[in-house]
Amino acid sequence: MKKVVKTYFQEAKWYHEKKVPTMEQYIKNGIASSGYLLLATTFWLGMGKQATKEAFDWISTEPPILAASCIIARLLNDLLSQEEDQKRGDAP
């Protein structure tokens, strides 16, 4: 949860400073700000016997498959909200 809040804060700083981050910065920040990482971890914990300490340790390392899913979720969200963001003046 702390990581999500930090990434939201970073996005707010970019917005208020009118700074456009590099794609690398944006993607790195977007992994946590997509919300998918937190959601996947929460779902994992609700899986009963499969939610072992080892499984939690694995998911805590942000494995590449989870990071890729987060990036896809972030970019899909951006694509779908881009038009509304432009109308509000929140996107170039």
C-alpha positions as CSV (number, residue, x, y, z in Angstrom):
1,M,0.0,0.0,0.0
2,K,2.9,2.4,0.8
3,K,4.3,1.8,-2.6
4,V,1.0,2.7,-4.3
5,V,0.7,5.9,-2.4
6,K,4.3,6.8,-3.2
7,T,3.7,6.3,-6.9
8,Y,0.5,8.3,-6.8
9,F,2.4,11.1,-5.1
10,Q,5.1,10.9,-7.9
11,E,2.3,11.3,-10.5
12,A,0.9,14.2,-8.6
13,K,4.3,15.9,-8.6
14,W,4.7,15.4,-12.3
15,Y,1.2,16.8,-12.9
16,H,1.7,19.9,-10.7
17,E,5.2,20.6,-12.0
18,K,3.9,20.2,-15.6
19,K,6.6,17.7,-16.1
20,V,6.3,14.9,-18.7
21,P,8.3,11.9,-17.4
22,T,10.4,9.7,-19.7
23,M,8.7,6.5,-20.8
24,E,11.1,4.6,-18.6
25,Q,10.2,6.7,-15.5
26,Y,6.5,6.4,-16.4
27,I,6.6,2.6,-16.8
28,K,8.6,2.1,-13.6
29,N,6.2,4.2,-11.7
30,G,3.2,2.7,-13.5
31,I,3.9,-0.8,-12.2
32,A,2.7,0.1,-8.8
33,S,0.3,2.9,-9.7
34,S,-1.7,0.6,-11.9
35,G,-3.2,-1.0,-8.7
36,Y,-2.8,-4.4,-10.3
37,L,0.2,-5.3,-8.0
38,L,-1.9,-4.7,-4.9
39,L,-4.9,-6.4,-6.3
40,A,-2.9,-9.5,-7.4
41,T,-1.3,-9.8,-3.9
42,T,-4.7,-9.4,-2.2
43,F,-6.2,-12.1,-4.4
44,W,-3.3,-14.4,-3.8
45,L,-3.8,-14.1,0.0
46,G,-7.4,-15.1,-0.5
47,M,-6.6,-18.4,-2.2
48,G,-6.5,-20.5,0.9
49,K,-3.9,-23.3,1.1
50,Q,-2.0,-21.9,-2.0
51,A,-1.3,-18.7,0.0
52,T,1.9,-20.1,1.6
53,K,4.8,-18.0,3.0
54,E,6.9,-19.1,0.0
55,A,4.2,-18.0,-2.4
56,F,3.9,-14.6,-0.7
57,D,7.7,-14.2,-0.7
58,W,7.7,-14.9,-4.4
59,I,4.9,-12.4,-5.2
60,S,6.7,-9.8,-3.1
61,T,9.7,-9.9,-5.4
62,E,7.5,-8.5,-8.2
63,P,8.3,-11.4,-10.7
64,P,8.5,-10.4,-14.3
65,I,5.2,-11.9,-15.2
66,L,3.5,-9.8,-12.6
67,A,5.4,-6.6,-13.6
68,A,4.4,-7.2,-17.2
69,S,0.7,-7.6,-16.2
70,C,1.0,-4.4,-14.2
71,I,2.4,-2.5,-17.2
72,I,-0.4,-3.9,-19.5
73,A,-3.0,-2.8,-17.0
74,R,-1.5,0.7,-16.7
75,L,-1.3,1.2,-20.4
76,L,-4.8,-0.1,-21.1
77,N,-6.2,2.2,-18.4
78,D,-4.3,5.1,-20.0
79,L,-5.6,4.3,-23.5
80,L,-9.2,4.1,-22.3
81,S,-9.1,7.3,-20.2
82,Q,-6.9,9.4,-22.6
83,E,-9.8,11.1,-24.3
84,E,-11.5,12.2,-21.0
85,D,-8.1,13.3,-19.6
86,Q,-7.6,15.5,-22.6
87,K,-11.1,17.0,-22.3
88,R,-10.3,17.9,-18.6
89,G,-6.9,19.3,-19.6
90,D,-5.0,16.6,-17.6
91,A,-3.2,15.2,-20.7
92,P,-1.4,16.8,-23.6
